[in-house]
Amino acid sequence: MSRSGRPPTTIASDSPSVTELFHRVNSVIPDEQELVTVDLEMAVADALDLLEKHGFSQVPVVVGREVLGLFSHQTFSRAVITHSRAASKNRKFEPLALTVEECT
């Protein structure tokens, strides 16, 4: 059981990857439809602003036409924890100076 009291979610080994799912969705989206995505070099502050602006909890991270994963509040939070633990006491850690790549 998970902490929520529900059985843990399992994904079958033959389940499609995140990239495959986004490419399937992309194949049915009209050409004129604007997709909201972020790239690896985007500053986290800009990515968070994008989430807020559109009311999204997550957006795909893309390079060219390849979906590499998702950026979300949760991936940002995990990166902040990881990077703050790794930062030395002499080096000030600025979470909003991270890039999307450092969060995925």
C-alpha positions in Angstrom: 0.0 0.0 0.0 1.1 3.5 -0.7 1.0 6.3 1.9 -2.4 7.3 0.6 -3.8 3.9 1.6 -4.3 2.9 -2.1 -2.4 0.2 -3.9 0.6 1.5 -5.8 0.1 2.3 -9.4 2.1 0.0 -11.7 2.9 0.4 -15.3 3.1 -2.6 -17.6 6.4 -3.1 -19.2 4.8 -2.9 -22.6 3.3 0.6 -21.8 4.3 3.4 -24.2 6.9 5.9 -22.9 6.1 9.5 -22.3 7.7 10.4 -25.6 5.6 7.9 -27.5 2.4 9.2 -25.8 3.2 12.8 -26.7 4.0 11.8 -30.3 0.7 10.0 -30.6 -1.2 13.0 -29.2 0.8 15.3 -31.5 -0.2 13.3 -34.5 -3.9 14.1 -33.9 -3.5 17.8 -33.0 -4.3 20.2 -35.9 -1.3 22.0 -37.4 -2.8 25.4 -36.4 -3.0 24.3 -32.7 -0.4 25.9 -30.6 1.3 23.6 -28.1 2.8 24.9 -24.9 6.2 23.4 -24.3 9.5 24.3 -22.7 13.0 23.6 -23.8 16.0 22.4 -21.8 17.7 25.8 -21.7 14.6 27.7 -20.4 15.0 29.3 -17.0 12.9 27.7 -14.3 11.4 31.1 -13.5 10.1 31.4 -17.0 8.8 27.9 -17.1 7.0 28.5 -13.8 5.5 31.7 -15.2 4.3 29.7 -18.2 2.6 27.1 -16.0 0.9 29.9 -14.0 -0.1 31.8 -17.1 -1.9 28.8 -18.7 -3.1 27.2 -15.5 -1.1 24.0 -16.2 0.5 21.7 -13.6 3.0 20.4 -16.1 4.3 20.9 -19.7 6.3 18.7 -22.0 10.1 19.4 -22.4 11.0 19.2 -26.0 14.0 19.5 -28.2 13.1 19.8 -31.8 10.2 17.4 -32.2 11.4 15.0 -29.5 9.6 15.0 -26.1 12.2 14.4 -23.4 9.9 14.5 -20.4 7.8 16.8 -18.3 8.5 19.9 -16.3 6.2 20.4 -13.3 6.0 22.0 -9.9 7.0 18.6 -8.6 10.1 18.2 -10.7 11.1 21.7 -9.8 10.6 21.0 -6.1 12.7 17.8 -6.3 15.5 19.7 -8.1 15.5 22.4 -5.4 15.9 19.7 -2.7 18.6 17.9 -4.6 20.6 21.1 -5.5 20.2 22.6 -2.1 21.6 19.5 -0.4 24.6 19.5 -2.8 25.3 23.3 -2.4 28.1 24.1 0.0 27.6 26.4 2.9 29.9 28.9 1.1 27.9 28.9 -2.1 24.4 30.5 -2.1 21.8 28.4 -3.9 19.3 30.3 -6.1 16.5 27.9 -7.1 15.1 30.3 -9.7 18.5 30.4 -11.4 18.1 26.7 -12.4 17.2 25.7 -15.9 14.6 23.2 -17.0 17.4 20.7 -17.8 18.6 20.8 -14.2 15.1 19.9 -13.1 14.5 16.9 -15.4 
